[in-house]
Amino acid sequence: MATHFLKTFPQLAGLKFTHAWGGAIDTCTRFSPFWGTSHEDKVAYVMGYTGLGVASTRFGASVMLDLLDDLDTERSRLSMVRKKPVPFPPEPFRWVFIRITQWSLQRADDHEGRRNLWLKLLALFNLGFDS
Ligand SMILES: Cc1cc2nc3c(=O)[nH]c(=O)nc-3n(C[C@H](O)[C@H](O)[C@H](O)COP(=O)(O)OP(=O)(O)OC[C@H]3O[C@@H](n4cnc5c(N)ncnc54)[C@H](O)[C@@H]3O)c2cc1C
């Protein structure tokens, strides 16, 4: 990020970043949250925000309350709420799947967003950012 910042603002060369933060984010094959319940529907969960949960967790919690109260609402009727994402394939296929996807996303970034066959294939199966 610091390199990109200085590439974007070369006039600020020499500036030092004194602090940084990072951490793990959770994801799934459709790169958007998914919901579920457990313990005889007494516990609800939502996961898979893929690094975009700061605002959307509020919506995520509203859906969980709908599920816990078994309410038929505009939220609980959404297909993204009712359908679970396709699971990631088991290792070592998962490693291959993720590496090809990362390479393809970088390539799209380097080519004005033009997606290769792999990203188009993922979208066809409702996988990835374009799902
Ligand atoms: C480096 C980084 C940058 C990000 N940048 C952005 C961004 O720019 N915009 C954006 O929208 N999102 C961003 N995100 C993603 C966003 O932070 C998450 O999507 C969001 O915090 C998910 O909220 P959550 O409540 O589901 O989970 P969390 O925020 O992870 O909260 C889960 C809580 O449960 C607690 N917990 C865990 N286990 C237990 C237990 N056994 N008992 C009791 N408590 C427990 C944890 O301590 C934690 O407080 C970023 C994430 C990271 C890591």
The ligand as an SDF file (V2000), in Angstrom:
LIG
                    3D

 53 58  0  0  0  0  0  0  0  0999 V2000
   -7.2060   -5.5310    7.6430 C   0  0  0  0  0  0  0  0  0  0  0  0
   -8.6710   -5.4790    7.3600 C   0  0  0  0  0  0  0  0  0  0  0  0
   -9.1720   -4.4360    6.6180 C   0  0  0  0  0  0  0  0  0  0  0  0
  -10.5470   -4.3590    6.3700 C   0  0  0  0  0  0  0  0  0  0  0  0
  -11.0110   -3.2810    5.6800 N   0  0  0  0  0  0  0  0  0  0  0  0
  -12.3540   -3.1770    5.4900 C   0  0  0  0  0  0  0  0  0  0  0  0
  -12.8860   -2.0400    4.8220 C   0  0  0  0  0  0  0  0  0  0  0  0
  -12.1380   -1.1430    4.4080 O   0  0  0  0  0  0  0  0  0  0  0  0
  -14.2410   -1.9750    4.6720 N   0  0  0  0  0  0  0  0  0  0  0  0
  -15.0680   -2.9500    5.1160 C   0  0  0  0  0  0  0  0  0  0  0  0
  -16.2980   -2.8380    4.9560 O   0  0  0  0  0  0  0  0  0  0  0  0
  -14.6000   -4.0450    5.7680 N   0  0  0  0  0  0  0  0  0  0  0  0
  -13.2660   -4.1620    5.9500 C   0  0  0  0  0  0  0  0  0  0  0  0
  -12.7730   -5.2570    6.5930 N   0  0  0  0  0  0  0  0  0  0  0  0
  -13.6890   -6.3650    6.9280 C   0  0  0  0  0  0  0  0  0  0  0  0
  -14.4840   -6.0920    8.1760 C   0  0  0  0  0  0  0  0  0  0  0  0
  -13.5990   -5.7400    9.2330 O   0  0  0  0  0  0  0  0  0  0  0  0
  -15.2270   -7.4020    8.5320 C   0  0  0  0  0  0  0  0  0  0  0  0
  -15.9810   -7.8240    7.3980 O   0  0  0  0  0  0  0  0  0  0  0  0
  -16.1950   -7.1900    9.7040 C   0  0  0  0  0  0  0  0  0  0  0  0
  -15.4650   -6.7670   10.8270 O   0  0  0  0  0  0  0  0  0  0  0  0
  -16.9170   -8.5190    9.9930 C   0  0  0  0  0  0  0  0  0  0  0  0
  -17.6990   -8.2670   11.1530 O   0  0  0  0  0  0  0  0  0  0  0  0
  -18.1460   -9.4810   12.0840 P   0  0  0  0  0  0  0  0  0  0  0  0
  -18.9350   -8.8940   13.1860 O   0  0  0  0  0  0  0  0  0  0  0  0
  -18.7900  -10.5300   11.2410 O   0  0  0  0  0  0  0  0  0  0  0  0
  -16.7910  -10.1440   12.6200 O   0  0  0  0  0  0  0  0  0  0  0  0
  -15.6660   -9.4800   13.5130 P   0  0  0  0  0  0  0  0  0  0  0  0
  -15.5790   -8.0190   13.3170 O   0  0  0  0  0  0  0  0  0  0  0  0
  -14.4700  -10.3360   13.2780 O   0  0  0  0  0  0  0  0  0  0  0  0
  -16.2140   -9.6980   15.0050 O   0  0  0  0  0  0  0  0  0  0  0  0
  -16.2170  -10.9890   15.5820 C   0  0  0  0  0  0  0  0  0  0  0  0
  -16.0450  -10.7560   17.1130 C   0  0  0  0  0  0  0  0  0  0  0  0
  -16.2500  -12.0230   17.7740 O   0  0  0  0  0  0  0  0  0  0  0  0
  -15.2760  -12.1090   18.8060 C   0  0  0  0  0  0  0  0  0  0  0  0
  -15.0930  -13.5380   19.0950 N   0  0  0  0  0  0  0  0  0  0  0  0
  -14.4680  -14.4680   18.3440 C   0  0  0  0  0  0  0  0  0  0  0  0
  -14.5530  -15.6860   18.9390 N   0  0  0  0  0  0  0  0  0  0  0  0
  -15.2500  -15.4940   20.0820 C   0  0  0  0  0  0  0  0  0  0  0  0
  -15.6740  -16.3570   21.1280 C   0  0  0  0  0  0  0  0  0  0  0  0
  -15.3890  -17.6640   21.1250 N   0  0  0  0  0  0  0  0  0  0  0  0
  -16.3740  -15.8350   22.1440 N   0  0  0  0  0  0  0  0  0  0  0  0
  -16.6970  -14.5150   22.1810 C   0  0  0  0  0  0  0  0  0  0  0  0
  -16.3270  -13.6390   21.2050 N   0  0  0  0  0  0  0  0  0  0  0  0
  -15.6040  -14.1390   20.1690 C   0  0  0  0  0  0  0  0  0  0  0  0
  -14.0380  -11.4710   18.2040 C   0  0  0  0  0  0  0  0  0  0  0  0
  -13.1540  -11.0490   19.2120 O   0  0  0  0  0  0  0  0  0  0  0  0
  -14.6590  -10.2660   17.4550 C   0  0  0  0  0  0  0  0  0  0  0  0
  -14.7670   -9.1370   18.2810 O   0  0  0  0  0  0  0  0  0  0  0  0
  -11.4130   -5.3710    6.8570 C   0  0  0  0  0  0  0  0  0  0  0  0
  -10.9000   -6.4320    7.6290 C   0  0  0  0  0  0  0  0  0  0  0  0
   -9.5440   -6.4890    7.8870 C   0  0  0  0  0  0  0  0  0  0  0  0
   -9.0060   -7.6110    8.7180 C   0  0  0  0  0  0  0  0  0  0  0  0
  1  2  1  0
  2  3  1  0
  2 52  2  0
  3  4  2  0
  4  5  1  0
  4 50  1  0
  5  6  2  0
  6  7  1  0
  6 13  1  0
  7  8  2  0
  7  9  1  0
  9 10  1  0
 10 11  2  0
 10 12  1  0
 12 13  2  0
 13 14  1  0
 14 15  1  0
 14 50  1  0
 15 16  1  0
 16 17  1  0
 16 18  1  0
 18 19  1  0
 18 20  1  0
 20 21  1  0
 20 22  1  0
 22 23  1  0
 23 24  1  0
 24 25  2  0
 24 26  1  0
 24 27  1  0
 27 28  1  0
 28 29  2  0
 28 30  1  0
 28 31  1  0
 31 32  1  0
 32 33  1  0
 33 34  1  0
 33 48  1  0
 34 35  1  0
 35 36  1  0
 35 46  1  0
 36 37  1  0
 36 45  1  0
 37 38  2  0
 38 39  1  0
 39 40  1  0
 39 45  2  0
 40 41  1  0
 40 42  2  0
 42 43  1  0
 43 44  2  0
 44 45  1  0
 46 47  1  0
 46 48  1  0
 48 49  1  0
 50 51  2  0
 51 52  1  0
 52 53  1  0
M  END
$$$$
